[in-house]
C-alpha cells in the first residue's frame, strides 16, 4: 500500500484534500477486499489441499515410496521417517 501511495503522491498536488481522502479510502477498501478474498480462498482450498495431501501420503505408503516430490515447485510432499543428518552435517562443517 505504501508503494501505491508513493506512486499517487506526485499527482496529488492539484487535488483537494477531499479528493485525496477519497482516493486513499478507495485504496484501503481495495486492499481490504483483496485480503478478504485471499482469506476466503485459503478457507475454501484448505480442505481440498488436506484431502490431496492425505491421498498422496496413503499412496506413497501403500506403494513403498520413500520420498514424493512436487517436481513443479520442488516441494517434498511425503517422506518416510528417517535419521536427521543435520547434527552430522553441522559437525562436519564445524558448527554447533
N, C-alpha and C positions, 0 to 999 in steps of 0.2 A: 504494500500500500504506500509506503514511503517513496518508492521509486515512481509510482504513479503520480504522487503529489509533486515530486520534483519535476516531473515532465509537464505538469499543468501550470506550476507557478510562474514560468516566464510569460504565459498568456494571460495571467490574472491582472496585470497592471491596469488594464482598462475596464475590468469587470467590477461591478459593485460588490459590496460585502455580501449582499443577499444572494447574488449570483454565485459567488464563491462558496457560500454556505450550502446552497442547493447542490452545487456540483460535488462538494465534499460529502453531503448526505447521500447522494446517489451512489458515490463510490463506496461508502461504508455499507450501504444496503446491498450493493452488488457483491461485495466481499463476503458479507454475512450469508447471502443466498448461496454463494459458491461453497462456503463452509458447510451449510446445512445440506446441500446436495451431496457433498463428499461424505458427510456423516451417514446420510441415508443410503448411499451406495455401499459403504462399509457394512452397515447393518443388514442390508439385503443380500450382499455377497458372502458374508461370513458363514452362514450355514452351508452354502454351496461349496465353498472352499474347504470347509471342515469335512464335508462328506467326501470330496475328492481326495483329500489328504488321507483319510481313513482307508479309502479304497486302494490307494497306492501302497500304503503300509501292508494291508492284507494281501494284496497280490504279490508284493515283494517277499513277504514271509512264506506264503504258500508255494512260491516258486524258487525259494532258496537264494534270493538275491542278497548280496552283502551291502551294496550301495545302489541307490537310484538317484540320478541327477536330472534336473530340468536343463537340458542342453541349451535351450534358447536363452536362459538367464544365468546359467552356471550355478544354480542353487541345488544343494543337497536336499532331496525330498525324503530319503529314507536311508538309514544305516543301522546295521546290526550293532548291538553293544560291543565295544572293543576297548582295548587299552588306550589310555590317554598318553600320548607321546610327548606332550608339552613339557613335563618335567625333564625328560631326557634331552629334548632339543635345547631347552634353556641351559642345562648343564654343559652340553656340547659347545654352546655359544658363550659360556662363562657368565651367564645371567643368573640372578637369584629369583 
